[in-house]
Amino acid sequence: MAKPKTEFSMNQTVVYPSQGVGKITDIFKKEFKGEMVYYYKIYLEDSDMYVMVPVMNSGALGIRAIVSAAEAKKALESISDDFEPPTSDWKLRYQMNLDLLKKGTINDIAAIVRCLYHRSKVKELPILERKLYDNAKKLLEDEIAEAMGISTSEVEAMLHAKLEPLGLKIEKKQSYQEDEDEDEDEFADVDASDKESDDDDDDDED
């Protein structure tokens, strides 16, 4: 089996959207279902773990090279761009942002951070969205730091400088009413049913 031409090379830093920024430490082949398949071995420093990804599947998984410093700066600047407020339906909003994360371009990741930061200033995010926001923000910080050759703490400060004015603007303006029914976390229905059961028990005792 001839070694395939691979998009990435040894020791190259790449972005794996669902996992983080990592470095390719090996390109090797091993048997899978009776065939020899080439894999990338990627070390993810943030989680201190290795993942093995079939070379032929890397594109479908959104794995890509780190962007240039100019592209990183442009993505950072986009955080303060005007945009439509996100939908109040948190499940729909979560799925839309999850799809963006899977696509995984740096602009997609910046859009997730901007969207969820915006929403968090209107109403506290449900747990799943908070995790998605934290993951996207960390991924954005790590890639920009790598692309621009600076520390993640520097990027975090730069990102905060972009987000803080946006937050103040939202808190001041509050351009739309807070929703009460669509944004509750996934346990809201369970709590409601428990309360109904308690009410029924009280009725039985009368």
C-alpha positions in Angstrom: 0.0 0.0 0.0 1.6 3.3 -1.1 1.6 6.1 1.4 -1.1 8.6 0.5 -0.5 12.3 0.0 -1.6 13.8 3.2 -3.0 17.3 3.8 -1.1 17.6 7.1 2.5 16.8 8.0 4.3 15.7 11.1 4.5 18.2 14.0 1.9 20.4 12.3 -0.6 22.2 14.6 -4.2 21.7 13.5 -7.7 22.5 14.7 -10.0 19.6 15.5 -13.3 21.5 16.0 -14.9 19.1 18.4 -11.7 18.4 20.4 -9.5 21.5 20.3 -6.1 22.6 18.9 -3.6 19.8 18.6 -0.3 18.7 17.1 0.2 15.8 14.7 2.8 13.6 16.3 2.6 10.6 13.9 1.2 9.5 10.6 1.0 5.7 10.5 -1.0 2.8 9.1 -2.7 -0.1 10.8 -5.2 -2.8 9.9 -8.9 -1.9 10.1 -11.6 -4.5 8.9 -9.0 -6.3 6.8 -7.6 -3.3 5.2 -4.5 -1.1 5.9 -5.6 2.4 6.8 -3.5 5.5 7.3 -4.1 7.5 10.5 -3.1 10.9 12.0 -2.1 10.7 15.7 -3.0 14.0 17.2 -1.9 15.2 20.7 -4.4 17.6 22.3 -2.5 19.5 25.0 -5.5 21.0 26.6 -7.0 17.6 27.5 -3.6 15.8 27.6 -4.7 13.0 25.3 -4.0 11.5 21.9 -6.7 10.9 19.2 -6.3 8.8 16.1 -8.1 10.0 13.0 -8.2 8.1 9.7 -6.5 10.3 7.1 -9.4 9.8 4.7 -11.9 11.1 7.3 -10.1 14.2 8.5 -11.9 16.5 6.1 -15.3 15.3 7.0 -14.4 15.8 10.7 -13.5 19.4 10.0 -9.8 19.0 10.9 -7.9 21.9 9.3 -4.7 23.9 9.5 -4.3 26.9 11.9 -5.3 30.1 10.1 -2.9 32.9 9.3 -2.3 35.8 11.7 -4.3 38.1 9.5 -7.3 35.7 9.5 -7.1 35.3 13.2 -7.1 39.1 13.7 -10.1 39.4 11.4 -12.0 36.7 13.4 -11.2 38.6 16.6 -12.4 41.9 15.1 -15.7 40.2 14.0 -16.7 39.7 17.6 -17.8 43.3 17.8 -19.7 43.3 14.5 -23.5 44.0 14.5 -25.7 40.9 14.1 -29.3 39.8 14.6 -30.1 38.8 18.2 -30.2 35.0 18.5 -33.5 33.1 18.7 -35.1 32.8 22.1 -35.7 29.0 21.6 -32.6 27.6 23.3 -32.8 24.2 21.8 -32.9 25.6 18.3 -30.1 28.0 19.1 -28.0 25.2 20.6 -28.4 23.1 17.5 -27.6 25.9 15.2 -24.4 26.7 17.1 -23.5 23.0 17.4 -23.7 22.8 13.6 -21.4 25.8 13.3 -18.9 24.1 15.7 -18.9 21.0 13.5 -18.1 23.2 10.4 -15.3 24.6 12.5 -14.0 27.6 10.6 -12.5 30.3 12.8 -15.3 32.6 11.7 -17.9 30.0 12.7 -16.3 29.6 16.1 -16.2 33.4 16.6 -19.9 33.6 15.7 -20.8 31.1 18.4 -18.9 33.1 21.0 -20.5 36.3 19.9 -24.0 34.8 19.8 -23.9 33.1 23.1 -22.2 36.0 24.9 -24.9 38.2 23.6 -27.6 35.9 24.8 -26.0 35.4 28.2 -26.4 39.1 28.8 -30.1 38.9 28.2 -30.7 35.7 30.2 -28.5 33.0 31.9 -27.6 30.3 29.4 -28.8 26.7 30.0 -26.1 24.2 31.1 -25.5 22.7 27.6 -25.2 26.1 26.0 -22.8 27.3 28.7 -20.6 24.3 28.0 -20.8 25.0 24.3 -19.9 28.7 24.9 -16.9 27.8 27.1 -15.6 25.2 24.6 -16.0 27.6 21.6 -14.3 30.4 23.5 -11.4 28.2 24.5 -11.0 26.9 21.0 -11.0 30.5 19.6 -8.5 31.7 22.1 -6.1 28.7 21.5 -6.2 29.1 17.7 -5.7 32.9 17.7 -2.8 32.5 20.2 -1.2 29.9 17.9 -1.8 31.9 14.8 -0.5 35.2 16.2 2.3 33.8 18.3 1.1 35.2 21.6 -0.1 33.7 24.9 -3.7 32.6 25.5 -3.9 35.0 28.4 -3.2 37.9 26.0 -5.9 36.6 23.6 -8.3 36.3 26.5 -7.7 39.9 27.4 -8.2 41.0 23.8 -11.4 39.0 23.5 -12.7 40.4 26.7 -12.0 43.9 25.4 -14.2 43.1 22.4 -17.0 41.4 24.4 -17.3 43.8 27.3 -18.6 46.8 25.2 -21.1 44.4 23.6 -22.3 43.3 27.0 -22.7 46.8 28.3 -24.6 47.8 25.1 -27.0 44.9 25.5 -27.6 45.6 29.2 -28.3 49.2 28.5 -30.5 48.8 25.6 -32.4 45.5 26.3 -34.0 45.8 22.9 -36.4 42.8 23.4 -38.4 41.3 26.2 -37.0 38.4 28.2 -38.6 35.1 27.3 -39.9 32.9 30.1 -41.0 29.7 28.4 -38.4 28.7 25.8 -35.1 29.1 27.6 -35.5 27.0 30.7 -33.2 24.1 31.1 -34.0 20.6 30.2 -35.2 19.7 33.7 -38.0 22.3 33.8 -40.7 19.9 32.7 -39.6 17.4 35.4 -39.8 20.0 38.1 -43.3 21.0 36.9 -44.6 17.4 36.9 -43.1 16.9 40.4 -45.0 20.0 41.7 -48.3 18.7 40.2 -47.7 15.4 42.0 -47.2 17.2 45.3 -50.4 19.3 44.7 -52.3 16.1 44.1 -51.0 14.5 47.3 -52.1 17.6 49.3 -55.6 17.3 47.8 -55.9 13.7 48.8 -55.1 14.5 52.5 -58.0 17.1 52.7 
